[in-house]
C-alpha cells in the first residue's frame, strides 16, 4: 500500500527508481521472512518487488500481492506466477469471511512493508484492517510490519530543501519534494509531494496523510484484533527499540 502519490501510471513507474532494491535493510529483512514461509500475503505490495525477488530466489509456495493502485499492479504483473489482487485490507476479510483474497484461505505470513501501515489513519480503519489481517492469518502465522518511530520525528526532514532527483526510464530527470502541513496534529502528519521535470508540461502534486503510533498504541490496536506483538525492533539489524530508534518493526502473532 504505497501512498497515493504513486497511483498515477507515470509516477508508479518512478517508484522502484526512488526505492531501489537493497537501498535499505528492510529488503533483506522481509525477504528472509518470506523465504521461510509457505504462503505469504503482501498487503500494499506496490510494484511487487518483494514477492518477485522471492520467486526469483526459489520460493515455490503461494505468493499473493494486494494493492489498491492498479498502476502499481501493472508493474507487478510482469510476474504472472504470483497472484496479484486489486484491493485493500477491506478486501482481505469481511464480516461474512468472503474476500477477493479468497474464502477460508489462510497465510503463514502477512506483511506490510514500506511504512504502508501508517496509511491507516482513522481508529475504525485501523481496527477493521487488523481484524482483516487476523482473519486471513493462520493460527501459527505471523504479521510483520513497520512504522516510523514518532519520537524520531522523521517528518521534520520532509522539506523542499531535502528534495531528491531521479532519472526515469524514459530519461526524464524528475525532482521529488515534500512539504509537511503545519502545525502537526497529534500523531497525524499530512504532507504534499511535488514531482517536477523539465520534460513534463506540468508538475504532479499529491497529498498524503500518515499516522505515527507509538509502541503502546500499536500494542493496544493489535490486542483489539486478537494479535500480540512478539518482538519489536528499532532498526533492520533487529536492534532494541529505544526512544531514538528510527523504526518500530513489529512481529505479531495471534493471541493464545
C-alpha positions, 0 to 999 in steps of 0.5 A: 500500500504505497501512498497515493502519490504513486497511483498515477501510471507515470509516477508508479513507474518512478517508484522502484527508481526512488526505492531501489532494491537493497537501498535499505535493510528492510529488503533483506529483512522481509525477504528472509521472512518470506523465504521461510514461509509457505504462503505469504500475503503482501498487503500494499505490495506496490510494484511487487518487488518483494514477492518477485525477488522471492520467486526469483530466489526459489520460493515455490509456495503461494505468493499473493500481492494486494494493492489498491493502485492498479498502476502499481499492479501493472508493474507487478504483473510482469510476474504472472506466477504470483497472484496479484489482487486489486484491493485493500485490507477491506478486501482481505476479510469481511464480516461474512469471511468472503474476500477477493483474497479468497474464502477460508484461505489462510497465510503463514505470513502477512506483511506490510512493508514500506511504512504502508501501515501508517496509511491507516489513519482513522481508529475504525480503519485501523481496527477493521484492517487488523481484524482483516489481517487476523482473519486471513492469518493462520493460527501459527502465522505471523504479521510483520510490519513497520512504522516510523518511530514518532519520537524520531520525528522523521517528518521534520526532514520532509522539506523542499530543501531535502528534495531528491532527483531521479532519472526515469526510464524514459530519461526524464530527470524528475525532482521529488519534494515534500512539504509537511502541513503545519502545525502537526496534529497529534500523531497525524502528519499530512504532507504534499509531494511535488514531482517536477521535470523539465520534460513534463508540461506540468508538475504532479502534486499529491497529498498524503496523510500518515499516522505515527503510533507509538509502541503502546498504541500499536500494542493496544490496536493489535490486542483489539484484533486478537494479535500480540506483538512478539518482538519489536525492533528499532532498526533492520539489524533487529536492534532494541527499540529505544526512544531514538530508534528510527523504526518500530518493526513489529512481529505479531502473532495471534493471541493464545 
